[in-house]
Amino acid sequence: MHPADKRTPGTRIALNLLSKIYGLKDDGAADMCLRTYRKEDAKLILSFSNTYGCVNILENKLLDIRREGTQMGHLYGFEVICQGAGSEESVIPEAVIQGDEIVLKLPDGAAVVRYAFFNYGKVNIYNGKDMPLRPFIICLNPK
C-alpha cells in the first residue's frame, strides 16, 4: 500500500492498535461496524457499533468511478440488488443519516444490500473518531 496521504491510514492504524491491543478505549478507536438492521415498510434502518457518538460524512479525494452522484451530503458506497422475473438489477439507494442510524429507501424487489462491496470506489461514512464504516452485506430474503 503506497497512498499519497500516509497520515490518514497511519492514524487509523494507531487508533486501532490503541483500542484493540492496548485496551485504551478513550485514546483509541475501532472501525464502525454494522450492528443491527430492521426493515420498516420500504425502508431499511441500519444501526452501528463504535459510532463514538455520531455517524459522519467526511469528504475525501477518492474517485467516484461508480458515478453515484455529485450532490452534497450523498452517502457513497451503498448498493441494492433487486431480483424479479428472472433478472437482477443493481440500484444505488437513497440514504440519509438520522442520528446514529442510516435509513435506506428500498426499491421494489430488494434482495441484498451491500456497502463498500467493490474493489475500488468512493466511500464517505465515518464514526465520531473519523474511522470508516466497514464493508457489509445483508441478505433480505434468506433461504
PLY file of the C-alpha trace (Angstrom):
ply
format ascii 1.0
element vertex 143
property float x
property float y
property float z
element edge 142
property int vertex1
property int vertex2
end_header
0.00 0.00 0.00
1.52 3.29 -1.09
-1.09 6.01 -0.60
-0.10 9.58 -1.32
-1.72 10.53 2.01
0.18 8.46 4.56
-1.10 10.33 7.63
-4.72 9.08 7.38
-4.01 5.33 7.25
-1.22 5.75 9.83
-3.60 7.48 12.23
-6.26 4.80 11.71
-3.77 2.00 12.36
-2.55 3.77 15.53
-6.12 4.27 16.82
-6.93 0.60 16.18
-3.78 -0.52 17.99
-4.50 1.70 20.99
-8.04 0.30 21.19
-7.57 -3.39 20.35
-4.05 -4.19 21.53
-3.55 -1.79 24.43
-7.21 -1.56 25.51
-7.19 2.25 25.69
-10.83 2.98 24.90
-10.51 6.74 25.49
-7.41 7.21 23.33
-8.07 4.54 20.73
-10.86 3.88 18.29
-12.31 0.92 16.45
-13.83 0.79 12.99
-17.55 1.43 12.81
-19.43 -1.83 12.12
-23.00 -2.76 11.24
-24.65 -3.93 14.47
-28.31 -4.48 13.57
-30.86 -3.66 10.92
-34.62 -3.60 10.73
-36.99 -3.31 7.83
-39.95 -0.92 8.10
-42.16 -0.76 5.02
-39.90 0.26 2.12
-37.07 1.39 4.41
-34.08 -0.36 5.92
-32.77 1.17 9.16
-29.15 0.39 9.95
-27.60 0.68 13.44
-23.88 0.59 14.13
-21.37 -0.19 16.85
-18.37 2.01 17.59
-20.02 5.25 16.44
-18.39 7.31 19.22
-21.47 9.49 19.39
-22.21 10.11 15.72
-22.21 8.94 12.13
-20.42 11.44 9.87
-19.92 12.16 6.21
-16.30 13.03 5.52
-15.45 14.27 2.07
-12.35 12.75 0.53
-10.49 12.68 -2.76
-11.41 9.12 -3.72
-12.65 8.86 -7.29
-16.35 8.25 -7.85
-15.75 5.60 -10.52
-19.25 4.18 -9.98
-20.73 7.63 -10.80
-23.11 7.58 -7.86
-23.79 11.28 -7.65
-22.45 14.74 -7.09
-24.94 16.26 -4.67
-23.59 17.42 -1.32
-24.30 15.02 1.51
-24.63 11.91 -0.70
-23.74 8.69 1.15
-21.40 6.80 -1.16
-20.93 3.04 -1.23
-24.43 1.58 -0.87
-25.88 -0.82 -3.43
-29.14 -2.77 -3.51
-29.51 -5.88 -5.64
-33.10 -6.27 -6.83
-34.47 -9.54 -8.13
-37.55 -10.10 -10.18
-38.79 -12.04 -13.22
-35.55 -13.99 -13.54
-33.23 -10.97 -13.66
-31.04 -8.97 -11.27
-30.51 -5.24 -11.20
-28.09 -3.14 -9.13
-29.56 0.10 -7.74
-27.95 2.94 -5.77
-30.50 3.62 -2.98
-31.40 6.92 -1.38
-29.72 7.04 2.02
-29.84 9.55 4.88
-28.25 9.78 8.31
-30.73 10.07 11.19
-28.86 10.43 14.47
-26.56 7.44 14.77
-28.50 5.38 12.22
-28.69 5.33 8.44
-32.03 4.92 6.67
-32.09 3.44 3.16
-35.08 3.69 0.84
-35.51 0.23 -0.68
-36.74 -0.23 -4.24
-39.24 -2.98 -5.12
-37.70 -6.44 -5.26
-34.77 -5.57 -2.97
-33.00 -8.82 -2.05
-29.48 -7.79 -0.98
-27.99 -4.60 0.47
-24.23 -4.09 0.30
-21.87 -1.38 1.47
-18.38 -0.82 0.04
-18.65 -4.13 -1.78
-16.33 -3.24 -4.66
-12.61 -3.28 -5.41
-12.18 0.47 -5.51
-14.63 3.29 -5.11
-15.66 6.29 -3.08
-16.99 5.82 0.44
-17.56 8.64 2.92
-19.22 7.29 6.09
-17.19 7.57 9.29
-17.69 7.47 13.05
-17.05 10.23 15.59
-13.31 9.47 15.62
-13.03 9.54 11.81
-12.78 5.75 11.47
-14.54 4.35 8.38
-17.58 2.11 8.23
-16.56 -1.47 7.43
-17.97 -3.18 4.33
-21.03 -5.39 4.91
-23.70 -7.38 3.10
-27.30 -8.02 4.19
-29.50 -10.71 2.60
-33.07 -9.50 2.98
-34.63 -12.72 1.68
-32.59 -15.52 3.32
-33.35 -19.00 2.07
0 1
1 2
2 3
3 4
4 5
5 6
6 7
7 8
8 9
9 10
10 11
11 12
12 13
13 14
14 15
15 16
16 17
17 18
18 19
19 20
20 21
21 22
22 23
23 24
24 25
25 26
26 27
27 28
28 29
29 30
30 31
31 32
32 33
33 34
34 35
35 36
36 37
37 38
38 39
39 40
40 41
41 42
42 43
43 44
44 45
45 46
46 47
47 48
48 49
49 50
50 51
51 52
52 53
53 54
54 55
55 56
56 57
57 58
58 59
59 60
60 61
61 62
62 63
63 64
64 65
65 66
66 67
67 68
68 69
69 70
70 71
71 72
72 73
73 74
74 75
75 76
76 77
77 78
78 79
79 80
80 81
81 82
82 83
83 84
84 85
85 86
86 87
87 88
88 89
89 90
90 91
91 92
92 93
93 94
94 95
95 96
96 97
97 98
98 99
99 100
100 101
101 102
102 103
103 104
104 105
105 106
106 107
107 108
108 109
109 110
110 111
111 112
112 113
113 114
114 115
115 116
116 117
117 118
118 119
119 120
120 121
121 122
122 123
123 124
124 125
125 126
126 127
127 128
128 129
129 130
130 131
131 132
132 133
133 134
134 135
135 136
136 137
137 138
138 139
139 140
140 141
141 142
